[in-house]
Amino acid sequence: MMTYEEALQYLTAHGQAHLLRFYPELTASQQERLLTQIEELDLDRPQFQGLEAMTQKRGQFAPLGALTLDKIDVHRDEYRQIGLKAIRDGKVGAVLLAGGQGSRLGFDHPKGMYNMGKTRTLYIFECLIENLKKVTDAAQAYVPLLVMTSQQNDAETRAFLQAHDYFGYPADAVYFFQQETEPAVDEEGKILLAEKDSIVLSPNGNGGWFSSMQRAGMLDLVQKKGIEWLNVFAVDNVLQQIADPVFLGATIASGCASGGKVVSKAAPEERVGVLCLEDGKPSIVEYYEMTEEMRTRRNDDGSLAYRFGVILNYLFRVSELMDTLGSDFPLHVAHKKIAYVNEQGEKVTPDAPNGYKFETLVLDMVHMQESCLAFEVEREKEFAPVKNAEGVDSVATAQALLEKNGVTL
């Protein structure tokens, strides 16, 4: 571990020596905790060189076609058999991104613990595992389920799933790993302290899932089991179809390095990221990055040229993912209200945004792949996000879609 002198020299060289301000008054164990956190900082990265260094330069966008619903239907049985065989052969793993809390739902617990039921209890985790079990029942083989938690919700998530017997999924097929964290900085780029002996750390965004797996030793498991494909999906879509054999089979048959489930945009104004090409490689352009011409451009048949919106359900070939380890991911900067300890050692809870958190996003992993199959799904059967307490993408809209798909609430 770093000594105090080494830490002071390192921090001073990077303008962050204030992190040791309270060091003399800490206990030995608190000093050790702080020095360990400082040792894990990599202060040569762009976020500590100023916000300008992180501005993402986007390339030249072009539309990307998709395997549409009608084309999928023609080959559905063929794709399904390819996918089921891959599952039976142990080539497929599923990664559940479940590091978030249900704060926006007024629920101060892991979002997956939220109850979607009306007349019975039906948790989000339960919805997702039930969807996965339909596939594993058909394949007569279990898919390893790797659950990414966060420091904040890891213990509660593990205890909850264990207490509910993993909703019928075998315990020895469920694995947990924690999402990595990133330090938060104030508006001058100074790293904030959460306590006198600890740095403000926040989850590093859903793009950090594969490096977090590596850090947790999960890649040893992936390689030992011979897993060739990882299906990554978000906790907050209760209609998410996991390890979908048709999606798997189509992606494998296409020869692409990755696949992404998409839905056709309802209108040009819909605020959704769109799967497209950027400098000739697969990419995702966010709604706010699209020009008016891109939003409204139409094909000869009248359909929107940029119409395939992503739903955070991706397939990645493991061998291609290995090449992304150690890469510098684009960082997405969020201006946030961040509680911190001030120069006097007092805890401050700000009323307005006072600093920046940094995230990597899974959509940037798509751009690191040579190819991506855009796979169209029916919105009302596979896209019911639970993001807000009310209004668009809310508990009520997701409940309505669950009922429409025959789920008793």
VEXLUMBA-535791 format. One record per residue (C-alpha): residue number from 1; residue in one letter; chain; x, y, z. Coordinates in steps of 0.1 Angstrom, whole numbers. Layout:
N
PT, NUM, a, A, X, Y, Z
...
! end
This chain:
409
PT, 1, m, A, 0, 0, 0
PT, 2, m, A, 11, 36, -6
PT, 3, t, A, 27, 55, 22
PT, 4, y, A, 15, 89, 32
PT, 5, e, A, 46, 105, 16
PT, 6, e, A, 40, 86, -17
PT, 7, a, A, 3, 96, -17
PT, 8, l, A, 11, 133, -10
PT, 9, q, A, 37, 133, -38
PT, 10, y, A, 12, 117, -63
PT, 11, l, A, -17, 139, -54
PT, 12, t, A, 3, 171, -54
PT, 13, a, A, 16, 163, -89
PT, 14, h, A, -21, 161, -100
PT, 15, g, A, -35, 190, -80
PT, 16, q, A, -55, 168, -56
PT, 17, a, A, -35, 171, -24
PT, 18, h, A, -66, 183, -6
PT, 19, l, A, -77, 147, -2
PT, 20, l, A, -51, 144, 26
PT, 21, r, A, -64, 175, 44
PT, 22, f, A, -78, 155, 74
PT, 23, y, A, -52, 127, 74
PT, 24, p, A, -35, 138, 108
PT, 25, e, A, -68, 135, 127
PT, 26, l, A, -78, 100, 113
PT, 27, t, A, -74, 67, 131
PT, 28, a, A, -49, 42, 117
PT, 29, s, A, -76, 22, 101
PT, 30, q, A, -92, 53, 86
PT, 31, q, A, -58, 64, 72
PT, 32, e, A, -53, 30, 56
PT, 33, r, A, -88, 32, 40
PT, 34, l, A, -80, 66, 25
PT, 35, l, A, -46, 56, 13
PT, 36, t, A, -61, 25, -4
PT, 37, q, A, -86, 46, -22
PT, 38, i, A, -59, 71, -33
PT, 39, e, A, -38, 42, -46
PT, 40, e, A, -66, 30, -68
PT, 41, l, A, -71, 64, -85
PT, 42, d, A, -57, 68, -120
PT, 43, l, A, -52, 105, -122
PT, 44, d, A, -37, 105, -157
PT, 45, r, A, -72, 98, -172
PT, 46, p, A, -90, 124, -192
PT, 47, q, A, -116, 133, -165
PT, 48, f, A, -89, 147, -143
PT, 49, q, A, -74, 168, -171
PT, 50, g, A, -105, 191, -174
PT, 51, l, A, -139, 187, -190
PT, 52, e, A, -126, 198, -224
PT, 53, a, A, -104, 167, -226
PT, 54, m, A, -134, 145, -224
PT, 55, t, A, -157, 160, -250
PT, 56, q, A, -167, 132, -273
PT, 57, k, A, -159, 138, -309
PT, 58, r, A, -186, 121, -331
PT, 59, g, A, -179, 109, -366
PT, 60, q, A, -200, 107, -398
PT, 61, f, A, -234, 91, -392
PT, 62, a, A, -253, 69, -417
PT, 63, p, A, -284, 48, -414
PT, 64, l, A, -281, 11, -406
PT, 65, g, A, -307, -14, -418
PT, 66, a, A, -321, -41, -396
PT, 67, l, A, -333, -76, -397
PT, 68, t, A, -370, -66, -397
PT, 69, l, A, -400, -84, -382
PT, 70, d, A, -411, -98, -416
PT, 71, k, A, -376, -111, -424
PT, 72, i, A, -373, -127, -390
PT, 73, d, A, -406, -145, -394
PT, 74, v, A, -394, -162, -426
PT, 75, h, A, -364, -178, -407
PT, 76, r, A, -378, -179, -372
PT, 77, d, A, -377, -217, -367
PT, 78, e, A, -342, -219, -382
PT, 79, y, A, -329, -191, -359
PT, 80, r, A, -346, -206, -329
PT, 81, q, A, -329, -240, -334
PT, 82, i, A, -295, -224, -338
PT, 83, g, A, -301, -204, -306
PT, 84, l, A, -314, -233, -285
PT, 85, k, A, -284, -254, -296
PT, 86, a, A, -260, -226, -285
PT, 87, i, A, -277, -226, -251
PT, 88, r, A, -276, -264, -247
PT, 89, d, A, -239, -264, -257
PT, 90, g, A, -232, -239, -228
PT, 91, k, A, -222, -211, -252
PT, 92, v, A, -244, -184, -238
PT, 93, g, A, -244, -163, -206
PT, 94, a, A, -267, -136, -195
PT, 95, v, A, -256, -104, -177
PT, 96, l, A, -282, -84, -157
PT, 97, l, A, -273, -48, -151
PT, 98, a, A, -289, -42, -117
PT, 99, g, A, -267, -16, -100
PT, 100, g, A, -294, 10, -97
PT, 101, q, A, -318, 20, -70
PT, 102, g, A, -355, 27, -74
PT, 103, s, A, -351, 63, -62
PT, 104, r, A, -371, 78, -91
PT, 105, l, A, -400, 55, -82
PT, 106, g, A, -399, 67, -46
PT, 107, f, A, -384, 34, -36
PT, 108, d, A, -352, 34, -16
PT, 109, h, A, -341, -1, -25
PT, 110, p, A, -326, -19, -55
PT, 111, k, A, -349, -13, -85
PT, 112, g, A, -353, -50, -91
PT, 113, m, A, -370, -54, -58
PT, 114, y, A, -399, -31, -68
PT, 115, n, A, -433, -48, -67
PT, 116, m, A, -452, -45, -100
PT, 117, g, A, -482, -64, -88
PT, 118, k, A, -517, -52, -81
PT, 119, t, A, -535, -82, -66
PT, 120, r, A, -504, -102, -60
PT, 121, t, A, -467, -96, -54
PT, 122, l, A, -446, -96, -86
PT, 123, y, A, -411, -81, -83
PT, 124, i, A, -391, -68, -113
PT, 125, f, A, -365, -94, -106
PT, 126, e, A, -392, -121, -107
PT, 127, c, A, -405, -108, -140
PT, 128, l, A, -371, -111, -156
PT, 129, i, A, -362, -145, -142
PT, 130, e, A, -396, -158, -153
PT, 131, n, A, -388, -146, -188
PT, 132, l, A, -354, -163, -187
PT, 133, k, A, -369, -196, -174
PT, 134, k, A, -392, -198, -204
PT, 135, v, A, -361, -201, -226
PT, 136, t, A, -342, -225, -203
PT, 137, d, A, -373, -247, -200
PT, 138, a, A, -374, -249, -238
PT, 139, a, A, -337, -256, -241
PT, 140, q, A, -336, -280, -211
PT, 141, a, A, -304, -262, -200
PT, 142, y, A, -297, -233, -177
PT, 143, v, A, -280, -201, -188
PT, 144, p, A, -255, -187, -163
PT, 145, l, A, -270, -155, -149
PT, 146, l, A, -244, -129, -139
PT, 147, v, A, -259, -101, -119
PT, 148, m, A, -241, -68, -118
PT, 149, t, A, -248, -49, -85
PT, 150, s, A, -233, -18, -70
PT, 151, q, A, -216, -10, -37
PT, 152, q, A, -248, 6, -26
PT, 153, n, A, -271, -23, -33
PT, 154, d, A, -250, -55, -35
PT, 155, a, A, -258, -69, 0
PT, 156, e, A, -295, -61, -3
PT, 157, t, A, -298, -76, -38
PT, 158, r, A, -280, -108, -28
PT, 159, a, A, -301, -112, 4
PT, 160, f, A, -333, -106, -15
PT, 161, l, A, -327, -131, -43
PT, 162, q, A, -315, -157, -18
PT, 163, a, A, -345, -152, 4
PT, 164, h, A, -368, -157, -26
PT, 165, d, A, -349, -188, -38
PT, 166, y, A, -339, -169, -69
PT, 167, f, A, -375, -172, -81
PT, 168, g, A, -370, -208, -90
PT, 169, y, A, -337, -204, -109
PT, 170, p, A, -309, -227, -96
PT, 171, a, A, -287, -209, -71
PT, 172, d, A, -256, -224, -86
PT, 173, a, A, -263, -208, -119
PT, 174, v, A, -265, -172, -104
PT, 175, y, A, -233, -152, -99
PT, 176, f, A, -228, -117, -86
PT, 177, f, A, -202, -90, -92
PT, 178, q, A, -200, -54, -83
PT, 179, q, A, -199, -25, -107
PT, 180, e, A, -167, -4, -106
PT, 181, t, A, -169, 32, -93
PT, 182, e, A, -155, 65, -104
PT, 183, p, A, -146, 95, -82
PT, 184, a, A, -168, 126, -85
PT, 185, v, A, -153, 161, -88
PT, 186, d, A, -164, 196, -80
PT, 187, e, A, -168, 223, -106
PT, 188, e, A, -130, 230, -105
PT, 189, g, A, -121, 194, -111
PT, 190, k, A, -112, 187, -75
PT, 191, i, A, -121, 152, -62
PT, 192, l, A, -147, 154, -35
PT, 193, l, A, -146, 137, -1
PT, 194, a, A, -176, 118, 12
PT, 195, e, A, -161, 116, 46
PT, 196, k, A, -128, 127, 61
PT, 197, d, A, -114, 93, 53
PT, 198, s, A, -132, 84, 20
PT, 199, i, A, -136, 98, -15
PT, 200, v, A, -170, 103, -32
PT, 201, l, A, -174, 73, -55
PT, 202, s, A, -203, 66, -78
PT, 203, p, A, -211, 37, -102
PT, 204, n, A, -192, 40, -135
PT, 205, g, A, -221, 35, -158
PT, 206, n, A, -234, 5, -176
PT, 207, g, A, -205, 5, -200
PT, 208, g, A, -182, -7, -172
PT, 209, w, A, -199, -41, -169
PT, 210, f, A, -172, -61, -188
PT, 211, s, A, -142, -45, -171
PT, 212, s, A, -161, -49, -138
PT, 213, m, A, -165, -86, -146
PT, 214, q, A, -128, -89, -152
PT, 215, r, A, -119, -72, -120
PT, 216, a, A, -143, -95, -101
PT, 217, g, A, -127, -126, -116
PT, 218, m, A, -158, -134, -136
PT, 219, l, A, -139, -138, -169
PT, 220, d, A, -123, -169, -155
PT, 221, l, A, -157, -184, -151
PT, 222, v, A, -167, -174, -186
PT, 223, q, A, -137, -190, -201
PT, 224, k, A, -139, -221, -179
PT, 225, k, A, -175, -227, -190
PT, 226, g, A, -167, -220, -226
PT, 227, i, A, -192, -191, -229
PT, 228, e, A, -189, -175, -263
PT, 229, w, A, -219, -151, -262
PT, 230, l, A, -230, -127, -235
PT, 231, n, A, -265, -113, -235
PT, 232, v, A, -265, -80, -216
PT, 233, f, A, -298, -64, -205
PT, 234, a, A, -312, -38, -182
PT, 235, v, A, -331, -44, -150
PT, 236, d, A, -358, -18, -157
PT, 237, n, A, -375, -34, -187
PT, 238, v, A, -400, -59, -173
PT, 239, l, A, -408, -74, -208
PT, 240, q, A, -371, -80, -215
PT, 241, q, A, -366, -113, -233
PT, 242, i, A, -334, -128, -221
PT, 243, a, A, -312, -153, -240
PT, 244, d, A, -339, -152, -267
PT, 245, p, A, -330, -181, -290
PT, 246, v, A, -343, -164, -321
PT, 247, f, A, -321, -133, -315
PT, 248, l, A, -292, -156, -306
PT, 249, g, A, -296, -177, -337
PT, 250, a, A, -300, -148, -360
PT, 251, t, A, -269, -130, -347
PT, 252, i, A, -248, -162, -349
PT, 253, a, A, -261, -169, -384
PT, 254, s, A, -253, -133, -395
PT, 255, g, A, -216, -137, -386
PT, 256, c, A, -218, -103, -368
PT, 257, a, A, -197, -96, -337
PT, 258, s, A, -227, -83, -318
PT, 259, g, A, -264, -78, -320
PT, 260, g, A, -288, -53, -306
PT, 261, k, A, -326, -55, -302
PT, 262, v, A, -344, -25, -316
PT, 263, v, A, -379, -12, -320
PT, 264, s, A, -392, 10, -348
PT, 265, k, A, -396, 46, -336
PT, 266, a, A, -432, 56, -332
PT, 267, a, A, -424, 91, -346
PT, 268, p, A, -394, 113, -356
PT, 269, e, A, -396, 131, -322
PT, 270, e, A, -394, 100, -300
PT, 271, r, A, -365, 105, -276
PT, 272, v, A, -346, 73, -281
PT, 273, g, A, -311, 63, -291
PT, 274, v, A, -309, 49, -326
PT, 275, l, A, -286, 21, -339
PT, 276, c, A, -268, 34, -369
PT, 277, l, A, -233, 36, -385
PT, 278, e, A, -206, 60, -374
PT, 279, d, A, -175, 62, -397
PT, 280, g, A, -186, 29, -411
PT, 281, k, A, -189, 10, -378
PT, 282, p, A, -220, 2, -357
PT, 283, s, A, -229, 29, -333
PT, 284, i, A, -257, 46, -314
PT, 285, v, A, -267, 82, -319
PT, 286, e, A, -287, 98, -291
PT, 287, y, A, -318, 117, -298
PT, 288, y, A, -303, 150, -288
PT, 289, e, A, -273, 144, -311
PT, 290, m, A, -294, 140, -342
PT, 291, t, A, -299, 168, -366
PT, 292, e, A, -334, 177, -378
PT, 293, e, A, -324, 162, -412
PT, 294, m, A, -315, 129, -395
PT, 295, r, A, -346, 128, -374
PT, 296, t, A, -369, 134, -404
PT, 297, r, A, -351, 116, -433
PT, 298, r, A, -372, 90, -449
PT, 299, n, A, -365, 60, -472
PT, 300, d, A, -381, 55, -506
PT, 301, d, A, -409, 35, -489
PT, 302, g, A, -417, 63, -465
PT, 303, s, A, -401, 47, -434
PT, 304, l, A, -378, 67, -412
PT, 305, a, A, -341, 62, -423
PT, 306, y, A, -330, 65, -386
PT, 307, r, A, -358, 45, -371
PT, 308, f, A, -344, 16, -351
PT, 309, g, A, -344, 26, -314
PT, 310, v, A, -323, 6, -289
PT, 311, i, A, -339, -11, -258
PT, 312, l, A, -306, -20, -240
PT, 313, n, A, -306, -57, -249
PT, 314, y, A, -274, -66, -266
PT, 315, l, A, -254, -97, -276
PT, 316, f, A, -217, -96, -276
PT, 317, r, A, -192, -122, -288
PT, 318, v, A, -168, -128, -259
PT, 319, s, A, -137, -130, -281
PT, 320, e, A, -144, -96, -295
PT, 321, l, A, -151, -81, -260
PT, 322, m, A, -117, -92, -248
PT, 323, d, A, -102, -67, -272
PT, 324, t, A, -121, -38, -255
PT, 325, l, A, -104, -44, -221
PT, 326, g, A, -80, -16, -213
PT, 327, s, A, -95, 6, -239
PT, 328, d, A, -103, 42, -231
PT, 329, f, A, -141, 44, -232
PT, 330, p, A, -157, 78, -240
PT, 331, l, A, -168, 93, -207
PT, 332, h, A, -203, 108, -203
PT, 333, v, A, -204, 137, -179
PT, 334, a, A, -234, 144, -156
PT, 335, h, A, -238, 176, -137
PT, 336, k, A, -252, 165, -103
PT, 337, k, A, -260, 175, -67
PT, 338, i, A, -233, 157, -48
PT, 339, a, A, -231, 156, -10
PT, 340, y, A, -195, 162, 3
PT, 341, v, A, -173, 172, 32
PT, 342, n, A, -161, 208, 30
PT, 343, e, A, -128, 223, 41
PT, 344, q, A, -140, 226, 77
PT, 345, g, A, -149, 189, 78
PT, 346, e, A, -186, 196, 77
PT, 347, k, A, -210, 175, 56
PT, 348, v, A, -228, 195, 30
PT, 349, t, A, -259, 185, 10
PT, 350, p, A, -262, 210, -19
PT, 351, d, A, -295, 224, -32
PT, 352, a, A, -282, 227, -68
PT, 353, p, A, -257, 208, -89
PT, 354, n, A, -222, 213, -76
PT, 355, g, A, -200, 188, -93
PT, 356, y, A, -197, 161, -120
PT, 357, k, A, -201, 123, -121
PT, 358, f, A, -186, 102, -149
PT, 359, e, A, -201, 73, -166
PT, 360, t, A, -193, 49, -194
PT, 361, l, A, -222, 35, -214
PT, 362, v, A, -228, 1, -229
PT, 363, l, A, -238, 18, -262
PT, 364, d, A, -202, 28, -266
PT, 365, m, A, -192, -9, -265
PT, 366, v, A, -213, -13, -297
PT, 367, h, A, -191, 11, -315
PT, 368, m, A, -160, -9, -305
PT, 369, q, A, -174, -39, -325
PT, 370, e, A, -168, -44, -362
PT, 371, s, A, -204, -53, -369
PT, 372, c, A, -238, -54, -352
PT, 373, l, A, -270, -70, -363
PT, 374, a, A, -300, -47, -356
PT, 375, f, A, -328, -72, -347
PT, 376, e, A, -363, -57, -347
PT, 377, v, A, -388, -68, -320
PT, 378, e, A, -424, -58, -313
PT, 379, r, A, -424, -29, -289
PT, 380, e, A, -456, -40, -271
PT, 381, k, A, -442, -75, -265
PT, 382, e, A, -406, -66, -254
PT, 383, f, A, -403, -30, -243
PT, 384, a, A, -419, -19, -210
PT, 385, p, A, -394, 3, -192
PT, 386, v, A, -400, 13, -156
PT, 387, k, A, -381, 45, -152
PT, 388, n, A, -406, 70, -137
PT, 389, a, A, -431, 71, -109
PT, 390, e, A, -458, 83, -133
PT, 391, g, A, -463, 94, -169
PT, 392, v, A, -441, 81, -198
PT, 393, d, A, -422, 48, -191
PT, 394, s, A, -438, 46, -157
PT, 395, v, A, -450, 18, -134
PT, 396, a, A, -485, 22, -147
PT, 397, t, A, -475, 20, -184
PT, 398, a, A, -454, -11, -177
PT, 399, q, A, -482, -27, -157
PT, 400, a, A, -506, -21, -187
PT, 401, l, A, -481, -38, -211
PT, 402, l, A, -476, -67, -187
PT, 403, e, A, -513, -73, -186
PT, 404, k, A, -516, -70, -223
PT, 405, n, A, -490, -98, -226
PT, 406, g, A, -511, -120, -203
PT, 407, v, A, -493, -115, -170
PT, 408, t, A, -516, -115, -140
PT, 409, l, A, -509, -86, -117
! end
